[in-house]
């Protein structure tokens, strides 16, 4: 052992011990659930059900519903012919594969039926992914020691786990993509460093292999190429020399090309087989996606719902560290800065910028190997300043670490709601270990993952009438007006109302209430639906409908009452339009009268 590096080694042992013990004592019976269920399903489909194309999903639906592994089957999409498809890429399944096979060996040894969601499957998989975490931490230490002292390296290692959201996502949530991507990112950096030191072909191949694996797990991680591309680059002349050096090793690039074909061909072939296209974007979704022209930068950084610097404040020091990094290690600065900024922009451009039930902003953990370097630069610089400033910084870091640990405790005990925290609610529970029930109404509205809408606390809302100029009835060709009501016929779709959401309310949601009486004038078998949704140029989301029940249709005197409530979804863009229309599937004739469409906003303090 190098005695000069004993502090960082002790820090690594402490961090590793915590990861092993904390993860090992928090294995749940539904580890393979939600997103992990989607990443994992390639393996049972191919190796147990001999159905790699996913033609039959009955086994999956049975496991999902009976074991309550996810509220909906969102991890299965469909092609243009309505055939089921895997929603996620197969990258994560490659990392699950060794442990899946180990679980099948366990089945053989003990005479058990193959069950991919058994307890021992989840234990083996969770334990196996601890190894992936440890590899990332080991190489992070090796990277830091290339540039910083043993003591600074030790501090950064401790900070990265205990003062950030790594304490959650590299431990008890280690089966998700961020754990794998964090480790692959450290390996890209380490191979980059070693390639620049001796131009060894093995390091060039290592860089390329890890980057390809990152792309197969999450294509948006293509920005990782900026690290080897701009490492040791301080100007355009140096960049030209770098590019010449990279492409000169033709033999290694040939092996890289062969590896790329082996890795990517199964995914490309599957897409082509199912869609007729070699590249298929399963994330094309009107409700969720990338909006590069309207990134949620402020929310990602400072929102009390999930803001990175609110729940991981010590990373503000890492951001400040780019200044001394530029001064001390300019040859590293551009690679680190360009990679972080491009990754951050992509992360902030995702419309669901809070990333589900994550603690703080989960995907930013992938950038932490780079931010570890900037934090090291800050600590190196602050250690050269006057003692009072050094000690004050140390005290701030201790306070930030304590706040992170306490807020993580609150998160684990549902004091901090992973979906619905607001500034008023955050204030109410700040540094508290318990709370009274009345703070519940300070949160964002509760949304049901299954799509069910239950309107609770209606007294907290105030009703507002839809203005006349929001209606589209004058543009409905199959409409006839009379004293007895409005008669619809012929048109398959008859719009009632369409209005940009930003014109409806400046709040994050509203309830829409529909009331009218209707009378079907045709025989049953031609159902009519009232549909409410949000409309974007590329499709609808938040789509909900209900049928006008054809109980009696003998005469126009049989009017039936209709009542429907609709909660607007998480709004992607304020320009998206609230749309209400009838879907007349068979061209039936029907009438409505006494129509009333209201929307309900949360009451303000003066209402």
CORLIN-V810888 format. One record per backbone hydrogen bond with DSSP energy under -1.0 kcal/mol. NH is the residue of the N-H (numbers start at 0). CO is the residue of the C=O. E is the energy in kcal/mol with one decimal. If there is no record, write none. Layout:
# CORLIN-V810888
nh = (NH;NH)
co = (CO;CO)
e = (E;E)
This chain:
# CORLIN-V810888
nh = (4;5;8;9;10;11;12;13;14;15;16;17;18;19;20;21;22;23;24;25;32;33;35;37;38;39;40;42;44;45;46;47;48;50;53;60;61;62;63;64;65;66;68;75;76;78;81;84;86;90;93;95;96;99;100;101;102;103;104;105;106;107;108;109;111;117;121;122;123;124;125;126;127;128;132;133;134;135;136;137;138;139;140;141;142;143;144;145;146;147;152;153;154;155;156;157;158;159;160;161;162;166;167;168;169;172;173;175;180;181;182;183;184;185;186;187;188;189;190;191;192;193;194;195;196;197;198;203;204;205;206;207;208;209;210;211;212;213;214;215;216;217;220;221;223;224;225;226;228;229;230;231;232;238;239;240;241;242;243;244;245;246;249;252;253;254;255;256;257;258;259;260;261;262;263;264;267;268;269;270;271;272;273;274;275;283;284;290;293;295;299;300;301;302;306;307;308;310;311;314;315;316;318;319;320;321;322;324;325;326;327;328;331;332;335;336;337;338;339;340;341;342;343;344;345;346;347;348;350;352;354;357;361;363;364;365;366;367;370;371;373;374;375;376;377;378;379;380;381;382;383;384;389;390;391;392;393;394;395;396;397;398;399;400;401;402;403;404;405;406;407;408;409;410;411;412;413;414;425;426;427;428;431;438;439;441;442;443;450;455;459;460;461;463;465;469;470;471;474;475;478;479;481;484;485;486;487;488;490;493;495;496;497;498;500;501;502;504;510;511;512;513;514;515;516;517;518;520;528;529;530;531;532;533;534;535;538;540;543;545;547;550;557;558;559;561;563;565;567;575;576;577;578;579;580;581;582;583;584;584;589;590;591;592;595;597;598;599;600;602;606)
co = (1;2;4;5;6;7;8;9;10;11;12;13;14;15;16;17;18;19;20;22;30;68;32;33;34;35;36;39;40;41;42;43;43;44;50;56;57;58;59;60;61;62;63;72;84;82;78;76;74;215;89;91;92;95;96;97;98;99;100;101;102;103;104;105;106;114;117;118;119;120;121;122;123;124;128;129;130;131;132;133;134;135;136;137;138;139;140;142;143;143;148;149;150;151;152;153;154;155;156;157;158;163;164;164;165;167;170;172;176;177;178;179;180;181;182;183;184;185;186;187;188;189;190;191;192;193;194;199;200;201;202;203;204;205;206;207;208;209;210;211;212;213;217;218;220;221;222;223;224;225;226;330;229;234;235;236;237;238;239;240;241;242;247;248;249;250;251;252;253;254;255;256;257;258;259;260;263;264;265;266;267;268;269;270;271;280;282;348;290;347;295;296;297;298;302;299;300;306;307;311;312;313;314;315;316;318;319;320;321;322;323;324;328;328;331;332;333;334;335;336;337;338;339;340;341;342;343;344;288;350;351;354;359;360;361;362;363;364;366;367;369;370;371;372;373;374;375;376;377;378;380;381;385;386;387;388;389;390;391;392;393;394;395;396;397;398;399;400;401;402;403;404;405;406;407;408;410;409;421;422;423;424;428;435;436;438;439;419;447;453;456;457;600;598;596;466;467;495;471;472;475;486;484;481;591;479;589;477;488;581;579;579;469;577;575;573;499;500;599;565;597;563;595;561;592;559;590;588;582;545;580;543;578;540;576;538;535;533;531;529;527;548;554;556;517;515;513;511;509;572;534;498;532;496;530;493;528;491;526;582;487;518;485;516;514;512;463;510;461;459;603)
e = (-2.2;-1.3;-1.7;-2.4;-2.4;-2.4;-2.5;-2.3;-2.7;-2.9;-2.4;-2.2;-2.4;-2.5;-2.6;-3.1;-2.2;-2.3;-1.4;-1.6;-1.6;-2.2;-1.3;-1.3;-2.3;-2.3;-1.2;-1.8;-1.9;-2.1;-3.0;-1.3;-2.3;-3.5;-1.9;-2.7;-2.3;-2.0;-2.9;-2.3;-2.3;-1.9;-1.9;-1.7;-2.3;-1.9;-2.0;-2.8;-1.9;-1.3;-1.0;-1.7;-1.7;-2.2;-2.6;-1.7;-1.8;-1.7;-1.9;-1.8;-1.9;-2.0;-2.4;-1.9;-2.6;-1.9;-1.7;-2.1;-2.6;-2.4;-2.2;-2.6;-2.5;-2.0;-1.9;-2.5;-2.2;-1.8;-2.1;-2.7;-2.3;-1.8;-2.0;-1.9;-2.2;-2.4;-2.3;-1.2;-1.7;-2.8;-2.4;-2.2;-2.3;-2.6;-2.3;-2.1;-2.8;-2.7;-1.3;-2.6;-2.2;-1.4;-1.4;-2.1;-2.2;-1.6;-1.5;-1.4;-2.8;-2.2;-1.9;-2.7;-2.3;-1.9;-2.0;-2.3;-2.2;-2.6;-2.5;-2.1;-2.5;-2.5;-2.3;-2.0;-1.1;-1.9;-2.8;-1.4;-2.6;-2.1;-2.5;-2.1;-2.8;-2.2;-2.1;-2.5;-2.2;-2.0;-2.0;-2.0;-1.5;-3.0;-2.4;-1.3;-2.1;-1.8;-2.1;-1.5;-1.8;-2.1;-1.1;-2.7;-2.0;-1.7;-2.2;-1.9;-2.2;-2.5;-2.0;-2.2;-2.3;-2.1;-1.8;-1.9;-1.9;-1.7;-2.3;-2.3;-2.1;-2.4;-2.4;-2.0;-2.1;-2.7;-2.9;-2.1;-2.6;-3.4;-2.1;-2.2;-2.5;-2.9;-2.1;-2.8;-1.7;-1.2;-1.1;-2.6;-1.4;-3.2;-2.6;-1.8;-3.5;-1.7;-3.5;-3.7;-1.8;-2.3;-2.1;-1.8;-2.0;-1.3;-1.8;-2.1;-1.6;-1.5;-1.7;-2.0;-1.8;-1.5;-3.0;-2.5;-1.9;-1.5;-2.3;-3.2;-2.4;-1.8;-2.5;-2.9;-2.1;-2.3;-3.1;-2.3;-1.9;-2.6;-2.7;-1.1;-2.7;-1.6;-2.1;-1.4;-1.1;-1.1;-2.0;-1.4;-1.5;-1.7;-2.1;-2.3;-1.5;-2.5;-2.2;-2.0;-1.9;-2.6;-2.4;-2.1;-3.1;-1.8;-1.5;-1.3;-2.2;-3.2;-2.1;-2.3;-2.2;-2.3;-2.3;-2.4;-2.0;-2.4;-2.7;-2.3;-2.5;-2.6;-2.5;-2.4;-2.5;-3.0;-2.1;-2.0;-2.4;-2.5;-2.6;-1.3;-1.5;-2.9;-3.1;-2.5;-1.8;-1.6;-2.2;-1.5;-1.8;-1.8;-1.6;-2.7;-1.6;-1.1;-2.1;-1.8;-2.9;-2.5;-1.6;-1.6;-1.6;-2.2;-2.0;-1.5;-1.1;-2.5;-2.2;-1.4;-2.8;-3.5;-3.3;-1.3;-1.6;-2.3;-3.2;-2.0;-1.7;-1.9;-3.3;-2.5;-1.5;-2.2;-1.9;-3.0;-2.9;-3.1;-2.3;-1.7;-2.7;-2.6;-2.3;-2.9;-2.2;-2.7;-3.2;-2.9;-2.0;-2.9;-3.0;-3.2;-1.7;-2.2;-2.5;-1.8;-3.1;-1.7;-1.3;-1.4;-2.8;-2.6;-2.1;-2.4;-2.2;-2.2;-2.2;-3.3;-2.8;-2.7;-2.3;-2.7;-3.0;-3.7;-1.4;-1.0;-2.0;-2.6;-2.1;-2.2;-2.9;-2.3;-2.6;-3.1;-2.2;-3.1;-1.9)
